[in-house]
Amino acid sequence: MIRAVTPIILLFISNIFMTFAWYGHLKFKTTALWTVILVSWGIAFLEYCFQVPANRIGYQTYNATQLKTIQEVITLVVFSGFSILYLKEQIKWNYIVGFCFIVLAVFFIFKKW
């Protein structure tokens, strides 16, 4: 059980860092581009410190496609929270429908046929 949950926790942490690395600078419109690039690289380094072990550990339980699917769902969850709480954007109905289709993809990827 620990082996199955640990990569998911690590992927959540890594996605929080990556979301800030990719989108956190959007609130700092007047900051020089070279500055936000360097800060984003520093944040991305922290992301990799969690992402690489997550995939290394996760590959003992999940295959690569399953790991990527887990990562994508976590990315959408983290990004949704980030865009609402940090960027103050709204989630629209069509976003929710699109996310539901992604959940359907998760079903097909993890279903033992």
ChimeraX attribute file (.defattr): number of C-alpha atoms within 10 A of each C-alpha:
attribute: neighborCount
match mode: 1-to-1
recipient: residues
	/A:1	6
	/A:2	6
	/A:3	13
	/A:4	14
	/A:5	14
	/A:6	16
	/A:7	27
	/A:8	20
	/A:9	14
	/A:10	20
	/A:11	27
	/A:12	23
	/A:13	19
	/A:14	25
	/A:15	25
	/A:16	19
	/A:17	23
	/A:18	24
	/A:19	20
	/A:20	19
	/A:21	22
	/A:22	15
	/A:23	15
	/A:24	19
	/A:25	17
	/A:26	12
	/A:27	10
	/A:28	10
	/A:29	9
	/A:30	8
	/A:31	11
	/A:32	9
	/A:33	12
	/A:34	9
	/A:35	11
	/A:36	18
	/A:37	14
	/A:38	12
	/A:39	16
	/A:40	21
	/A:41	15
	/A:42	13
	/A:43	20
	/A:44	19
	/A:45	16
	/A:46	16
	/A:47	23
	/A:48	16
	/A:49	13
	/A:50	19
	/A:51	23
	/A:52	15
	/A:53	15
	/A:54	23
	/A:55	22
	/A:56	11
	/A:57	18
	/A:58	22
	/A:59	17
	/A:60	12
	/A:61	16
	/A:62	17
	/A:63	11
	/A:64	13
	/A:65	12
	/A:66	16
	/A:67	18
	/A:68	13
	/A:69	17
	/A:70	18
	/A:71	21
	/A:72	16
	/A:73	17
	/A:74	20
	/A:75	19
	/A:76	15
	/A:77	15
	/A:78	18
	/A:79	19
	/A:80	18
	/A:81	16
	/A:82	18
	/A:83	16
	/A:84	12
	/A:85	11
	/A:86	14
	/A:87	14
	/A:88	10
	/A:89	12
	/A:90	11
	/A:91	12
	/A:92	8
	/A:93	9
	/A:94	9
	/A:95	12
	/A:96	12
	/A:97	11
	/A:98	11
	/A:99	15
	/A:100	12
	/A:101	12
	/A:102	16
	/A:103	14
	/A:104	11
	/A:105	14
	/A:106	16
	/A:107	11
	/A:108	11
	/A:109	13
	/A:110	13
	/A:111	8
	/A:112	6
	/A:113	5
